[in-house]
Amino acid sequence: MGRHYPNPRLVKMHRNYNIHELSKLLGVHKNTLRGWMKLGLRPIDLQKPYLFIGLAIRGFLDDRRQKSRQSCRRDEMFCLVCKSPKIPAGKMVDYLPLSPRSGNLRGLCAECGNLMHRCTPLAKLGDFQSIFQVAFPQGHSRIEETCDPCLNCDSEQGTLHHVKPQRSE
């Protein structure tokens, strides 16, 4: 079993589910569903076997997911290790373009030191430059951009004799 967040879109809105069907559909244990009943998931009636309507299940799962979401302020990025919004260390970030219109801001968490990312459109990059110190790292050079690319042209000169470098002791 074992999904961290069950997908509410798997549930048909106008269908009734019993506990066994619902646990199989969402990939959770039957005891998890019984726990959800204590947290607010209501069956159609209180007679066993419990039946749940799909609309109620979807509403419960959506509400549960919305409660666990945390939004970041403009000067914060979400740290996946700390599981909370944090201000990057020194308010320094790198901008890495993903497409011509958007990119990723990448910074270090001040508490744990791990990388944090925030997707931003290129048009709003000026807003973030007033908050953060934004650097634009240069990409790696490609073979075509080098002044003398090596294309194994030594094969015309005959065989090469490889000499192992001797260590000086």
Secondary structure, DSSP 8 states (H G I E B T S, - for coil): ---SS--GGGS-TT-EEEHHHHHHHHT--HHHHHHHHHHT---SSSSSS-EEEHHHHHHHHHHHHHHH-----TT-EEETTTTEEE-EEEEEEEEEESSSSEEEEEEEETTT--EEEEEEEGGGHHHHHHHSEEE-------GGGSSS---SGGGGG------------
